[in-house]
Amino acid sequence: MSDSQQEQDNTTSNKQQELQRLLSELNASIAPLTKAVRQSLQGHDVDVSAARHEAIEKLDDVIEQVSPSTKYGTLSYSPAELVAAYWDRISQRREFASTGFSQLNKVLNGGFEQDRLAVLLGAPGSGKTTFTNHMADHMTSIKRPVLYVTSEDTPHTLLAKTIARRGQIDYSAVLGGYQSERAQITSVLQEYAGLTQSRFLRYVDTTQGITLDEIYRQAQRHFKSLEAESSGAPILIVDYLQRLSRGENLGIDARQSATIFTERLRAMACDLHCTVICLSAMNRSSRYETDNSAIGAAKESGDIEYTADIIMAIGDQANAPEPSPGRRRYLLRVDKNRQGATTYNEAHIYLDWYGVRQHFTEADQSDNSAGAYASNGRSNGRRGGR
């Protein structure tokens, strides 16, 4: 036997021994929970909940021992393997996840593609969370599992945004549970609870922080639980980059941490075969204006412009006339897109924002108030866009 063959056999043997050890630890982790459930069914006074929490903690400890290379491993292919899988890969790429906004779908060649990282930039209060939550509601309605990791708004707040939009109810009334609107709010809640979204969309409250490994585990569990019912690749939403990357201590400063964080999100997208949509603050030097390059606005937040497959930016048009009372005109631009066009070679995407209802709708692209701002991605002089 050659030395290389002996080395390969030793490696295989070591992996098998490691696998057996981990399996033994997994079985030992859930044994007390199994015993507690059995005793409870037999009528004994047993704290099953405590046993469950203890089992989860032990399981997490075992999962932590799985090497990062196993979870985020490097993939390699020979040309022969690529040829054999070519049409399957093409078929997968065509299964884009519709965003619910036709103009954005057009730019993205149909929607979001699996194994990709998309970054949505916006100033504080620019509507990026509400817009993304709206997309999540739509994507789950077509049976795409979505895990929404939220670090600012609580899950109840995000639900309130959805109920206000779906029921066309004053957002303040929904968020505050006004008794005057109780019947209407309850009606919309009951209707929503029966929809696909109520199972396919899952919020993870990370207002107290979370690790990337825990995000990975939560996503893996949620996606796996709906795999048999799904119509396509799942979606992972991370809201938002700066807040969550700070807690990871991945680099010597915030910029480096953000860079490493987005690189790991990109690896996670490939490993879980999902789309990752990461929300990010725009830098101050951009003056928070979406008419400026989104690529430039991303630079302060690490090397997002290199890591991300799609870079978008959203914000209101300060000088634009109101499309109708109570509504504002917003601009959504796509400055980088590895899977299709950008708004440099397609018309900018205009949205109308109705804050009272937390509702974005697509503006009429032939509307003069939109047309005065841009055509085919170029400014007509009223603003400084390209």
C-alpha positions in Angstrom: 0.0 0.0 0.0 1.4 3.4 -1.0 2.0 6.1 1.6 -0.7 8.4 0.1 -3.2 5.5 0.2 -2.3 4.8 3.8 -2.6 8.5 4.7 -6.1 8.6 3.1 -7.2 5.5 4.9 -6.0 7.0 8.2 -7.9 10.2 7.5 -11.1 8.3 6.7 -10.7 6.2 9.9 -10.2 9.3 12.0 -13.3 10.9 10.6 -15.4 7.8 11.3 -14.1 7.7 14.9 -14.9 11.4 15.3 -18.4 10.9 13.8 -19.1 8.0 16.2 -17.9 10.1 19.1 -20.3 13.0 18.2 -23.2 10.6 17.6 -22.6 9.1 21.1 -22.6 12.6 22.6 -25.8 13.5 20.7 -27.5 10.4 22.0 -26.3 11.1 25.6 -27.6 14.7 25.2 -31.2 13.8 24.4 -31.4 10.7 26.7 -32.5 12.7 29.8 -35.2 14.5 27.8 -36.5 11.2 26.4 -36.7 9.8 30.0 -38.5 12.9 31.2 -41.1 12.7 28.5 -41.7 9.0 29.1 -42.1 9.6 32.9 -44.5 12.5 32.2 -46.6 10.3 30.0 -46.7 7.8 32.8 -48.2 10.4 35.1 -45.1 11.4 37.1 -44.5 15.0 38.1 -41.5 15.8 35.8 -40.4 19.2 34.6 -40.2 18.4 30.9 -39.5 22.0 29.9 -36.3 22.1 32.1 -35.2 18.8 30.6 -35.8 20.2 27.1 -33.7 23.4 27.8 -30.9 21.3 29.2 -30.9 19.0 26.2 -30.8 22.0 23.8 -27.8 23.4 25.6 -26.0 20.1 25.4 -26.9 19.7 21.8 -25.5 23.1 21.0 -22.3 22.2 22.8 -21.9 19.1 20.5 -22.7 21.1 17.4 -20.1 23.7 18.4 -17.5 20.9 18.0 -18.3 20.5 14.3 -15.4 22.3 12.6 -16.1 25.4 10.6 -14.7 23.7 7.6 -17.5 21.2 7.8 -20.2 24.0 7.9 -18.6 26.5 5.6 -16.4 24.1 3.6 -14.6 25.0 0.4 -16.2 23.2 -2.7 -14.1 22.0 -5.6 -15.2 20.6 -9.0 -13.6 19.1 -12.0 -14.8 20.2 -15.5 -16.3 16.8 -15.9 -18.4 17.2 -12.8 -19.5 20.6 -13.8 -20.6 19.3 -17.2 -22.6 16.5 -15.6 -24.4 18.9 -13.4 -24.8 21.8 -15.9 -28.5 21.6 -16.7 -29.4 20.8 -13.1 -27.6 24.0 -12.1 -29.3 26.0 -14.8 -32.6 24.7 -13.6 -31.8 25.7 -10.0 -30.7 29.2 -11.1 -34.1 29.7 -12.8 -35.9 29.2 -9.6 -35.7 32.8 -8.5 -37.6 34.0 -5.5 -40.0 36.7 -6.5 -39.7 39.9 -4.4 -43.3 41.0 -4.8 -42.2 44.1 -6.7 -42.3 43.7 -10.5 -39.7 46.3 -11.3 -37.2 44.9 -8.9 -37.9 41.4 -10.3 -37.2 42.7 -13.8 -33.8 44.0 -12.8 -32.9 40.8 -10.9 -34.0 38.6 -13.8 -37.0 37.3 -11.8 -36.0 37.7 -8.2 -33.4 36.6 -5.7 -31.2 33.6 -6.6 -30.0 30.9 -4.2 -26.3 30.8 -3.0 -26.2 34.6 -3.2 -25.7 37.5 -0.8 -27.7 40.7 -1.3 -27.1 43.8 0.7 -29.7 46.6 1.1 -28.3 49.9 2.2 -30.3 52.7 3.7 -30.0 55.6 6.1 -31.6 55.4 9.6 -35.4 55.5 9.1 -35.1 55.0 5.4 -37.7 52.2 5.3 -35.2 49.3 4.6 -36.7 47.1 7.4 -40.3 47.7 6.4 -39.5 47.1 2.7 -37.6 43.9 3.5 -40.4 42.7 5.9 -42.9 43.3 3.0 -40.7 41.2 0.7 -40.5 38.5 3.4 -44.3 38.4 3.6 -44.6 38.0 -0.2 -41.8 35.3 -0.5 -43.4 33.2 2.3 -46.8 33.4 0.6 -45.3 31.5 -2.4 -43.8 28.9 0.0 -40.3 30.1 0.3 -39.1 29.6 3.9 -37.8 32.8 5.4 -35.8 33.2 8.6 -35.8 36.9 9.6 -33.0 37.8 12.1 -34.0 41.1 13.7 -31.7 43.1 16.0 -33.7 46.3 16.3 -37.4 45.9 15.8 -39.0 43.1 17.9 -40.9 40.3 16.1 -44.2 41.9 17.5 -43.2 45.2 15.9 -42.6 43.5 12.5 -45.9 41.7 12.8 -47.6 45.0 13.5 -46.2 46.5 10.3 -47.5 43.5 8.3 -51.0 43.7 9.9 -51.2 47.5 9.3 -50.3 47.0 5.7 -52.5 44.0 5.1 -55.5 45.4 6.8 -54.9 49.1 5.8 -55.1 50.1 9.5 -53.3 52.9 11.1 -49.9 51.5 12.2 -50.0 53.3 15.5 -53.4 51.7 16.3 -52.0 48.2 15.5 -48.8 48.8 17.4 -50.6 50.2 20.4 -53.5 47.8 20.3 -56.1 50.6 20.3 -59.5 49.3 21.5 -61.3 51.4 18.9 -59.6 49.2 16.2 -59.6 46.0 18.2 -62.2 44.2 16.0 -60.5 45.0 12.8 -57.1 44.2 14.1 -58.4 40.8 15.4 -60.0 40.0 12.1 -56.7 40.6 10.2 -54.7 38.7 12.8 -57.1 35.7 12.5 -56.9 35.8 8.7 -53.1 36.0 8.7 -52.8 33.1 11.2 -54.4 30.9 8.6 -52.0 31.8 5.7 -48.9 30.1 4.5 -46.8 33.0 5.9 -47.7 32.2 9.5 -45.6 29.0 9.2 -43.0 29.8 6.5 -41.9 33.1 8.1 -40.0 32.9 11.3 -38.5 35.8 13.3 -35.4 35.5 15.5 -35.3 38.2 18.1 -31.6 39.2 18.5 -32.1 42.5 20.3 -29.8 41.1 23.0 -27.3 39.8 20.4 -26.6 36.5 18.6 -23.7 34.6 17.1 -23.3 33.7 13.5 -23.2 30.0 14.5 -26.5 30.3 16.2 -28.0 32.1 13.1 -26.7 29.2 11.1 -28.3 26.6 13.4 -31.6 28.5 13.5 -31.7 28.8 9.7 -30.8 25.2 9.2 -33.6 24.0 11.5 -36.2 26.2 10.0 -35.4 25.4 6.4 -35.2 21.7 7.1 -38.6 21.7 8.8 -40.3 23.1 5.7 -38.1 21.3 3.1 -40.9 19.0 1.9 -43.4 21.8 1.4 -41.1 24.4 -0.1 -41.5 25.7 -3.6 -37.8 26.7 -3.9 -34.7 27.9 -2.1 -35.1 29.5 1.3 -34.2 33.1 2.4 -32.2 34.3 5.3 -32.7 38.0 6.3 -30.1 39.6 8.6 -31.3 43.0 10.0 -28.8 44.5 10.4 -25.1 44.3 9.6 -23.5 46.9 11.9 -25.4 45.9 15.0 -24.8 42.2 14.7 -21.2 42.3 13.5 -20.1 44.3 16.5 -21.0 41.5 18.8 -18.9 38.9 17.0 -15.5 40.6 17.6 -14.3 39.3 14.2 -11.7 42.0 13.5 -9.6 44.8 14.9 -12.2 47.4 14.2 -15.9 47.8 13.1 -15.0 47.9 9.4 -12.9 44.7 9.4 -15.6 43.0 11.5 -18.3 43.9 9.0 -16.1 42.6 6.2 -15.5 39.2 7.8 -19.2 39.1 8.8 -20.4 39.6 5.3 -17.9 37.0 4.0 -19.3 34.5 6.4 -22.8 35.3 5.4 -21.8 34.7 1.8 -20.4 31.3 2.8 -23.6 30.6 4.7 -25.7 31.3 1.6 -23.7 28.7 -0.3 -23.7 26.1 2.5 -27.4 26.4 3.2 -28.3 26.9 -0.5 -30.4 29.9 0.3 -30.4 33.6 -0.5 -29.0 35.9 2.3 -30.4 39.4 2.4 -28.4 41.6 4.7 -29.5 45.1 5.7 -26.8 47.7 6.2 -26.5 51.4 7.3 -25.2 53.8 4.7 -22.1 55.8 5.7 -22.3 59.4 6.7 -20.1 60.6 3.8 -22.8 59.5 1.4 -25.1 62.2 3.0 -27.6 59.3 3.2 -28.7 60.1 -0.4 -29.7 57.2 -2.6 -28.9 59.3 -5.7 -25.3 58.8 -4.8 -23.5 55.5 -5.6 -24.6 52.7 -3.3 -21.1 51.2 -3.9 -19.5 54.2 -2.4 -21.9 54.2 0.5 -20.9 50.6 1.3 -17.2 51.2 1.6 -17.3 52.6 5.2 -19.0 49.3 6.2 -16.2 47.0 5.1 -15.5 45.4 1.7 -19.2 44.8 1.0 -18.8 45.9 -2.6 -16.5 42.9 -3.2 -18.4 40.3 -1.1 -22.0 41.0 -2.0 -23.5 39.7 -5.2 -26.2 42.4 -5.2 -26.0 45.9 -3.7 -29.1 47.9 -3.4 -30.0 51.2 -1.7 -33.3 52.7 -0.6 -34.3 56.2 0.5 -36.9 58.9 0.1 -36.6 61.6 -2.5 -36.5 64.8 -0.4 -37.4 67.2 -3.2 -40.0 65.1 -5.0 -43.6 66.2 -4.8 -46.0 63.9 -2.9 -47.6 61.4 -5.3 -50.8 61.8 -3.2 -51.6 63.2 0.3 -49.7 61.3 3.0 -47.4 59.5 0.6 -43.7 60.0 -0.3 -41.7 59.1 -3.3 -38.8 56.7 -2.7 -36.0 55.5 -4.9 -34.7 52.0 -4.9 -31.5 51.5 -6.9 -29.4 48.4 -7.7 -25.8 49.3 -8.2 -24.3 45.9 -8.4 -25.9 42.7 -9.6 -23.9 39.6 -10.6 -27.1 37.9 -11.9 -28.4 40.6 -14.2 -28.9 44.3 -14.8 -28.4 47.3 -12.6 -30.2 50.5 -12.5 -27.4 52.0 -14.5 -28.8 50.2 -17.6 -32.4 49.8 -16.4 -34.7 52.6 -15.2 -34.5 53.4 -11.5 -37.2 51.8 -9.4 -39.6 54.3 -7.8 -41.8 53.4 -4.8 -44.6 55.2 -3.1 -44.5 55.0 0.7 -47.6 55.4 2.8 -46.2 55.6 6.3 -49.5 55.5 8.2 -50.1 52.0 6.7 -46.5 50.9 6.6 -47.1 50.2 2.9 -44.8 50.4 -0.1 -46.3 50.3 -3.6 -44.6 50.6 -7.0 -44.9 54.0 -8.5 -46.2 54.4 -12.0 -42.9 54.5 -13.9 -44.6 56.8 -16.5 -45.5 59.3 -13.7 -44.1 62.7 -14.5 -42.9 63.1 -10.9 -40.8 59.9 -11.3 -39.8 60.6 -14.9 -38.4 64.0 -13.9 -35.9 62.3 -11.6 -34.4 59.7 -13.8 -34.6 57.8 -17.1 -32.5 54.7 -17.6 -30.7 55.3 -14.4 -29.6 58.9 -15.3 -30.5 62.1 -13.6 -32.2 64.9 -15.5 -30.5 67.5 -13.5 -32.6 68.0 -10.4 -30.4 65.6 -8.4 -26.9 64.4 -8.6 -27.5 60.8 -9.7 -25.7 59.1 -12.5 
